[in-house]
Amino acid sequence: MTLPARPRVIAVANQKGGVGKTTTAINLATALAATGQTALLVDLDPQGNASTGLGIDPDKRDVTTYDVLTRVSALKDAIHDTGIPGLTIAPATMDLLSIDIELSTQSDRARRLADAIATLSRTEQSPDYIVIDCPPSLTMLTVNALTAAHAVLAPLQCEFFAMEGLSQLLRTISEVRESVNPQLAIHGIVLTMVDGRNNLSNQVEQDVRSTMGDLVYTTTIPRNVRLSEAPSYGKPALLYDIKCAGSQAYLRLVSELMDREQRMMGAA
């Protein structure tokens, strides 16, 4: 399968929960829009936290990513405006919980999202970037995201079992490459919830950098109260408090991501 060159599709994934995945997806997409790119956030998590975090009321999610994956609706029809210039979202609901069962007999079940993105890429609504917020588990939703993506960005919390969750994700990426998406690359690993005063946090960072080398972003995301507060106001942290340490870290992350993008596109 050949992915369209545009939009560039980045899956934010980690099979371990509680690592700042959705926070990263929201603020990465927002930061991309802030740099002048157009960005679509695709919410593939049944909890719909990315949708809530961008202020999309559950009652207004008439067309969702569930409808896209079941081919009831096109991706362009699921897109909602966020009120943030350059940023849109395809929201999610708990309906996604049944996707594994509903698609179990379909031969193209892993390619549903990729096909929807390919169709969107031929319309005027096609963005520069699509950021996919994956669920914290290996389901058909995650497989669809990895099949549709050019690259994976993996948030990794600085805690004792961090490498265990990462090794599971790397195995999944390898399997997807071998079966449905040989173009899938690892964009990078971003360390989240970093506390420089905590010896364990520092040790985990050293271990990850020693093991994974240049795959680890220089930028780290600190533990930050403002990052935690922002979703309850239906805003990304970059709008809630752009001056806070967390927002500034995500702005640095997107700058580093764009540098990597140039290198990846140049090597393609």
Residue pairs with C-beta under 8 A, 6 or more apart in sequence:
1 111
1 114
1 147
1 180
1 181
2 183
3 9
3 114
3 118
3 148
3 150
3 181
3 183
4 117
4 118
4 121
6 121
6 126
6 128
7 40
7 117
7 120
7 121
7 126
7 127
7 128
7 129
7 130
8 128
8 129
8 130
8 150
8 261
9 117
9 129
9 130
9 132
9 148
9 149
9 150
9 151
10 28
10 129
10 130
10 131
10 132
10 149
10 150
10 151
10 152
10 153
10 187
11 132
11 134
11 145
11 146
11 148
11 149
11 151
11 152
11 153
12 21
12 22
12 24
12 25
12 28
12 131
12 132
12 133
12 134
12 152
12 153
12 154
12 155
13 21
13 132
13 134
13 142
13 145
13 146
13 152
13 153
13 154
13 169
14 21
14 134
14 136
14 154
14 155
14 156
14 165
14 166
14 169
15 136
15 137
15 138
15 142
15 165
15 168
15 169
15 172
16 136
16 157
16 161
16 164
16 165
16 168
17 136
17 137
18 136
18 157
19 136
19 155
19 156
19 157
19 165
19 192
19 193
20 155
20 157
20 192
20 193
20 221
20 227
21 133
21 134
21 136
21 155
22 45
22 49
22 50
22 53
22 133
22 231
23 53
23 192
23 221
23 227
23 231
23 237
24 153
24 155
24 190
24 192
24 221
24 250
25 41
25 50
25 131
25 132
25 133
26 41
26 50
26 53
26 54
26 133
26 231
26 236
26 237
27 227
27 236
27 237
27 238
27 246
27 247
27 250
28 131
28 153
28 250
28 253
28 254
28 257
29 39
29 40
29 41
29 87
29 89
29 129
29 131
29 236
30 39
30 84
30 87
30 236
30 238
30 239
30 250
31 238
31 250
31 251
31 253
31 254
32 39
32 86
32 87
32 128
32 129
32 131
32 254
33 39
33 84
33 85
33 86
33 87
34 86
34 238
34 251
34 254
35 254
35 255
35 258
36 86
37 86
37 127
37 128
37 129
38 86
38 87
38 88
38 127
38 128
38 129
39 86
39 87
39 88
39 127
39 128
39 129
39 130
39 131
40 79
40 87
40 88
40 89
40 90
40 127
40 129
40 130
40 131
41 50
41 54
41 87
41 88
41 89
41 90
41 130
41 131
41 132
41 133
42 65
42 75
42 89
42 90
42 113
42 130
42 131
42 132
42 133
42 145
43 49
43 50
43 51
43 64
43 65
43 89
43 90
43 91
43 92
43 133
44 65
44 92
44 96
44 113
44 132
44 133
44 134
44 135
44 141
44 142
44 144
44 145
45 92
45 96
45 133
45 134
45 135
45 136
45 141
46 92
46 93
46 94
46 95
46 96
46 97
46 135
46 141
47 92
47 94
47 135
48 58
48 61
48 91
48 92
48 93
48 94
49 133
49 231
50 89
50 91
50 92
50 133
51 58
51 61
51 89
51 91
51 92
52 58
52 231
52 234
53 230
53 231
53 234
53 235
53 236
54 82
54 84
54 87
54 89
54 234
54 235
54 236
55 82
55 83
55 234
55 235
56 80
56 82
56 89
56 91
56 234
58 93
60 80
61 80
61 91
61 92
61 93
63 73
63 77
63 78
64 78
64 90
64 91
64 92
64 93
64 95
64 96
65 78
65 90
65 91
65 92
65 96
65 113
66 92
66 93
66 95
66 96
66 99
67 73
67 77
67 78
68 74
68 75
68 78
68 90
68 112
68 113
68 116
69 96
69 99
69 103
69 112
69 113
69 116
69 141
69 144
70 99
70 102
70 103
70 112
71 112
74 116
74 119
74 120
75 90
75 116
75 117
75 119
75 120
76 119
76 120
76 123
76 125
78 90
78 91
79 88
79 89
79 90
79 125
80 88
80 89
80 90
80 91
81 88
82 88
82 89
84 236
84 239
88 127
96 135
96 141
99 139
99 140
99 141
100 139
100 140
100 141
103 109
103 112
103 140
106 112
108 115
109 140
109 144
110 140
110 143
110 144
110 147
110 179
110 180
111 144
111 147
111 148
111 180
112 144
113 132
113 144
113 145
113 147
113 148
114 144
114 147
114 148
114 181
117 130
117 148
120 126
130 148
132 145
132 148
132 149
134 141
134 142
134 145
135 141
135 142
138 168
138 172
142 172
143 176
143 180
146 152
146 172
146 173
146 176
146 181
146 184
147 176
147 180
147 181
148 181
149 181
149 184
150 183
150 184
150 185
150 264
151 184
151 185
151 186
151 187
151 264
152 169
152 173
152 184
152 185
152 186
152 187
153 187
153 188
153 189
153 190
153 257
154 166
154 169
154 186
154 188
154 189
154 190
155 189
155 190
155 192
155 221
156 162
156 165
156 166
156 189
156 190
156 191
156 192
156 208
157 191
157 192
157 193
158 191
158 192
158 193
158 194
158 195
158 198
158 200
158 201
158 204
158 205
158 208
159 193
159 200
159 201
159 204
160 200
160 204
162 204
162 208
163 207
163 208
163 211
166 189
166 208
166 212
170 186
173 184
173 186
176 184
177 184
185 264
186 215
187 257
187 260
187 264
188 215
188 216
188 217
188 256
188 257
188 260
189 208
189 212
189 215
189 216
189 217
190 216
190 217
190 219
190 220
190 221
190 253
191 204
191 205
191 208
191 216
191 217
191 220
191 221
192 220
192 221
193 201
193 221
193 222
193 223
194 201
194 205
194 220
194 221
194 222
194 223
195 201
195 222
195 223
196 202
196 222
205 220
208 216
209 216
217 253
217 256
217 257
218 256
219 249
219 252
219 253
219 256
220 249
221 227
221 246
221 249
221 250
221 253
222 245
222 246
222 249
224 237
224 244
224 245
224 246
224 249
226 237
226 240
226 241
226 244
226 245
226 246
226 247
227 237
227 244
227 246
227 247
229 240
230 236
230 237
230 239
230 240
230 241
233 240
237 244
237 246
237 247
237 250
238 247
238 250
238 251
240 247
241 247
242 248
